[in-house]
Amino acid sequence: MGLALLEGKNLLEGKKIIVTGGAGGIGSATVDEYVRQGAAVTSIDIEDEKGRAFAAEANAQGPGTCMYVHCDIAVKEEVEAAFAQAKADMGGLDVLVHCAAKMQGMNAALNYTKDDYNFIFDNDMWGTILVDQVACKLMQEYGQGIIVNYSSETALSGAPNDGLYSAAKAGVATWTRVIATEWGHAYNIRCNSVMPTIKTPMYQAYVSHMDPEAYEKFMESRRAKHPIKGDMGDADVDIAPVMVFLACDMSQYITGQIFAINGGNTMVRG
């Protein structure tokens, strides 16, 4: 695992990075690789036991460092406090990677309620706006910064029975392009979004409940959709190296872009 082609080079040495949703899945894989690449990382989540455990594992491997801070990304006071603590502990803030999100069970478009809407948009849309705003204010002190927001391929594909999540994640992609323009001109902050198709704990739980026949049909559909690997990707191998690229100087002239890391399952067209 890791960036084999650049073995021995710590691409993020000296970088101060906040990763939201660091208690599992893509977030913890990103934290792990950032520490491996020499960064000082603050992992933020509400799953405290898992978050602390992943932070401890990352610290044990080094050469970078990781600390864990509890934070609900939809609560302004918690975000401001957590980011201020992270900045003080790390001595600054160079990069925000916003992985944290919430999902609901599948539901038909006709059946959504205002409560459903509030749950998804308060967390996934407003939560993104909030953490980006707080990060931007801190980054202004340094004259530059990097923000990477997580959208979803469902924002492009219009996934049936997942309408609110898909709509919120489409909003995240558009919001990211807006701030890439506004904050790039004003504060030299680069902003990009990621649309992944990656095996996560939620995915593993989903397939674990399938009987063998249903699982084989599901995998057959995945093989047809993914020109590369014939399946959903792995967070450590397929996402983490891209996250290093977006957080380091190799991507210094890239902003306002969508990175669809999905094995070709959904192809972004200009």
Secondary structure, 3 states (H helix, E strand, C coil): CCCHHHCCCCCCCCCEEEEECCCCHHHHHHHHHHHHCCCEEEEEECCHHHHHHHHHHHHHHCCCEEEEEECCCCCHHHHHHHHHHHHHHHCCCCEEEECCCCCCCCECHHHCCHHHHHHHHHHHHHHHHHHHHHHHHHHHHHCCEEEEEECCCHHHHCCCCEHHHHHHHHHHHHHHHHHHHHHHHHHCEEEEEEEECEECHHHHHHHHCCCHHHHHHHHHHHHHHCCCCCCCEEHHHHHHHHHHHHHCHHHCCCCCCEEEECCCCCCCCC
